[in-house]
Amino acid sequence: MNLSSPSDSIQFETRAIHVGQEPDAATGAVITPIYQTSTYAQSAVGEHRGYDYSRTDNPTRTALQECLASLESGRFGLAFASGMAAISTLLLFFKKGDHIVVADDVYGGTYRLFQRVFTEFGMEFTFVDMTNAAATRAAIRPNTRLLWLETPTNPLLKIIDIAEISALAHEKHILVGVDNTFATPYLQRPLELGADLVMHSTTKYLGGHSDVVGGAIVTSDAPLYERLKFLQNAAGAVPSPFDCWLVLRGLKTLALRMERHSENALRLAQWLERHPQVKRVIYPGLVSHPQHALARLQMVSPRGAPLYGGMISFIAQGGKSAAEKIACATKLFILAESLGGVESLIEVPAAMTHMSVANSPLAVDAGLVRLSAGVEHVYDLMADLDQALESV
Ligand SMILES: *Cc1c(COP(=O)(O)O)cnc(C)c1O
């Protein structure tokens, strides 16, 4: 039974549990084993069963890669040691003199990697507001090779029209890459909308339990995949078998978790919008969100319902000092970087995750608070935020 092609008739929830995860051929183990081995016995010189060295290939990683490809409606998956390792490997696909147009408001680490590492190798980056198609088109140059975007963006949760950006890039034979970490394939499948590749920090929702750091790339473009597969082995930023196993375990409940993250976040966002200590709430599921109409069409679960994810940003009435007080006063919402785990987290981007863009055009409001809504009971989360907001 080959379940890994995107045309499979079985549904997302089923693919998350079964694709790439047949019972182990040697023992019948129902759960994919952690193949904790660096090398593999060969029956004759150069003759092996598809595995010769674990940087190149490992069966636990193969299972994860097949499952991820299926969930993203793609043909090929590649797993990496972190989200940044995935992006770094992708950038090795390009060369000196190549130009990349990047959505502003990208993950701080992505901005840092582009501006402070790859510019040193002669690559050029232009940051642009990709909610504006005309501005995006104007940023394209003859040497532009890639458009890189996240949607919803981090931390301002802007929604970028993946189909529109892909159409304008493809007119000029430019690749489109989407960092789909915030939405996950349960809410949004960029390859179906025209993107050429999807990237993930599997550290977040795909792993889902804040216990692993990992990354991935999925594509259906065979030549692009062949080169990235070569680079995965050549550069060697691969995940351990145990880390692959943790992400595989996380994927099995992705659908359930995303339903609850989204439900909790929507209720919290609506409640925060009425709270006197809150100046503005940013959540794509709110009618007040500037791209709510687009989010409704683009962020749709495999069951056909619009779902807006677990991330909420809000601006505190009292600015920077109020934001920092609130973030220190919550008890259930843990003050920490990262997102996408079952437990709720709170942070102040300007002072934490987005330090790397401070004093740049991408710097964020010091009064901005970012929440990662977990899957706890929503009443407990509201009560916790309420006491923290009241403490200011
Ligand atoms: C966390 C994150 C990354 C980086 O991933 P790591 O696993 O931390 O290396 C990239 N993009 C987004 C949107 C992220 O949230």
The ligand as an SDF file (V2000), in Angstrom:
LIG
                    3D

 15 15  0  0  0  0  0  0  0  0999 V2000
   10.5620   29.1330   14.8720 C   0  0  0  0  0  0  0  0  0  0  0  0
   10.3920   29.5950   13.4920 C   0  0  0  0  0  0  0  0  0  0  0  0
   11.4090   29.4430   12.5450 C   0  0  0  0  0  0  0  0  0  0  0  0
   12.7640   28.8570   12.8910 C   0  0  0  0  0  0  0  0  0  0  0  0
   12.6650   27.5290   13.2490 O   0  0  0  0  0  0  0  0  0  0  0  0
   13.6580   26.8040   14.2930 P   0  0  0  0  0  0  0  0  0  0  0  0
   13.1090   25.4360   14.3830 O   0  0  0  0  0  0  0  0  0  0  0  0
   13.5950   27.5860   15.5750 O   0  0  0  0  0  0  0  0  0  0  0  0
   15.0330   26.8780   13.6970 O   0  0  0  0  0  0  0  0  0  0  0  0
   11.1610   29.8660   11.2440 C   0  0  0  0  0  0  0  0  0  0  0  0
    9.9780   30.4250   10.9110 N   0  0  0  0  0  0  0  0  0  0  0  0
    8.9910   30.5940   11.7960 C   0  0  0  0  0  0  0  0  0  0  0  0
    7.7000   31.2000   11.3500 C   0  0  0  0  0  0  0  0  0  0  0  0
    9.1570   30.1950   13.1100 C   0  0  0  0  0  0  0  0  0  0  0  0
    8.1600   30.3870   13.9920 O   0  0  0  0  0  0  0  0  0  0  0  0
  1  2  1  0
  2  3  1  0
  2 14  2  0
  3  4  1  0
  3 10  2  0
  4  5  1  0
  5  6  1  0
  6  7  2  0
  6  8  1  0
  6  9  1  0
 10 11  1  0
 11 12  2  0
 12 13  1  0
 12 14  1  0
 14 15  1  0
M  END
$$$$
